[in-house]
Amino acid sequence: MTIFKWLKRLFFALVLLSIIMVFVYKWLPVPYTQLMLKRYLVNGAKIEKKWIPLDSIPNSIKLAVIASEDQNYLKHKGFDFKEIQRIIVKLEITKRGGSTISQQTAKNVFLWNGRNFIRKSLEAYFTCLIEWIWGKKRIMEVYLNVIEFGDGIYGIEAASKHYFHKSAYKLTNSEAATLAALLPNPRVYGKDINGNFIQKRKVWILRQMSNIKDLVKFSQ
């Protein structure tokens, strides 16, 4: 058998494995991510996390992260081309990156950090898969349970208990906006959630939440 045939078989095996993984995580909680392992192995950071279902997460939190990270989340199919075009054409520095919540979730669950062509191509592939197989509610549920909120802090429940000493379902709009404000650089911003930068960003997020609240609706 030629090397080409082996490579072809390997390619299809990897594609099949990736689809199986996405289907498995459609229903089962994600136990860990590459970032969690990296932080633990390299920095020895204690991991704080607790998985909670989407219906235990108030709409204020979902609205806060959408306002902060991806305001077209319920409109796009994984990629916000209008936002990308705006950044490229205007060379605009925004309060959020160009990656959508779907892209961030695909990267966090299935991939590693990096900006090379292979990693970005795989991110696009997994983004398409989870949009197709999971849907928006499941993507949001996974995102809010695996996203990093500080050094060793993963998921909205762990973040709520760490910063505000209560469960996520008790968070106020202001507290939800504060946690969303950490997301661009949680290991740095999490050291001082009452600092000037986070408080200003919180105010901006609260204003955005008010602007889009009638457009973003998740049923509990």
N, C-alpha and C positions, 0 to 999 in steps of 0.2 A: 504494500500500500504506500502510495506516495505521500510526501510531506504535505502536499496540498490537501489531500483527502483527510489527513489527520487534523489539519488546521480547520477544515470545513466542519468536521465532526465536533471539534472542540468549540467552535463558534456557536453551533446550534445547541450544544449542551449548555453553554453559558447563558444563551438566550432563554432556554427552557427553565434553567435554574432561577434566573432573575424573575421570570413570570410566576413561578411557584412561590418565591419569597414574597412577592407583592400580594399574591392571593392569601398567603398565610397571615400576613400582617393586616389584611383587610378586617380580620376578626380578632386576632390575638394581640395583646399588648406588646409593644416593642421592649424587650428586656434591657437592652443597652444599645449604645451607638459607638461608632468609632471614636468620636470626640470624648465620650465618657471614659473609654479605655485608655486613650492617649493621656488625658489629664491624670488618671489614676496611676498609670505606669510611669509616666515621666515626672509628674509633680507630687505623686502620692496623695492627691487631694481626696478627701473623704467624699463619697457620692451621696447626696441627699436627693431622693426622688420618690414619688408615689404616684402611680397611675390612677387617674379618676376618669370616669366616662364623661362624654360631652354633655349629657343632660344634668351633670352635677356642676357644670361650669356656667356661671351666669353670663348673659348676653353682654354685659358691660365689659368683660374681659375679651370676648371675641371681637367686640366693636373696637376696643382699645388697640389690639394688635393689628387689626385691619386698617384702622386710621393711621397707625404708626408705620406699618410695613408694606401694605399692599391694598390701597383703597379701591382697586378694581378687581379684588379677589373673586367676587361672585360673578363677574362679567367675563373674565378671560378664561382660556382653556389651558392655563398653566404658564403662559408667557404674556407679559404686558408689553406688547410692541409699541403702544402709544407712549408709555413711560420711557422705554429704551430710546425711542426716536427723539423724545423731548430732551433727554440727557445728551444725546449725541449732537443734535442740531444746535442746541443752545449752550452746550458745554456747561450745563447747569449742575451745581453742587446741591443736591437735595438733602432733606432730612432723613432719607432712607436710601438704601442701595437700589440697584436695578433688579435684583432678584425678587421674584414673587414668593409668597408663602409656600406655594407648591414646590418651587425650585429649592427653597431652603429645606423643606421637609425631605425631599428626595435626596439631597446631599447629606443631611444629618443621619438619615436612617440607613442609606445604602452605600454611601461613598466616604471619601476622605476630603480634608481641606486641600485646596490647591487651585491654581488658575491656568493650568496647562490645557492644551486642546483636548486630550484624551479625557481628562476629568470633566471638563465642561460638556463634552459630547455625551458622556455617560449620564451626566446630570439631566441633560435635555431628554435622553431616552427614558430615564426613570420618572421624570416629570410627566411625560406623556402616559406612561403606564399607570401611575397612581391617579391621574386625572380620569383615565378610562375605567380603571378597576375599582378604585376607592370612592371617588366622588368628593365633593367639597366638604361635606360634614365630617367624613372620616379623615380627610387630610387635616382639617382644623383640629380634630381630636388628637391625632398623633402629634401634630406640631406643638400644641399646648402642653403635651406630656413629655416631650423630649428636648424642647428648646432650652438652651443654657441661659440661666438668669443670674449667674454669679459663679464664683470659684467653687466648683463641686456641687452646684445647685441646678437641678434639672426638672423642668415641668412646673406648671403654675401652682400646683398644690404645695410642693416643697418651697417654692419661692414665697408664696403667701405666708406659710408658717415661719419661714426664716426671717422675713422682713417685717411682717405685721402680726405674727404670733396668733394666727387664726386660719381656718380653712378657707379655700378659695371662694366658696359660695357665699361667704360673708363679706367679701371685699366691696368697698364703695367704688363709685366711678373714679374718684380721685386716686385711690390706691391702685386700681386697675391701670389707670393711665401712668402712674409712677412706675409700675413694673414693666409696662410696654416701653417706657422711656429708656430702660436699661438695655434693650435688645441690640442696639448697634455695637456695643462693647461692654457686655455685662460684667466681665471680670474687673474692669476698671471703674465703671460707673456704680457698680454694686457696693463699692467701698464707702460711698457717701451719697445715699439716696436723697438726703436733704440738701445737697449741694446746689449751687446756683444753676449749673447746667441742667441737671435733672429737673429742677423745679420749673425752669423756663420751658423745657421740652414737654413736661407734663401739661402745662397750660396750653401749649400748642396742640397736643394730642386731644385734650378735652374739647378744644374748639373744633378740631376736625371731627371728633365723635359726634358733636352736636350737628355738624353740617351733613353728615352722611347717615345719621341714625334711621331715617325713614327709607333709605336705600338698602340698608344692610339688615336683614332679618334672619335669625336662626331660631327655629322652633326649639323649645326646651324639651 
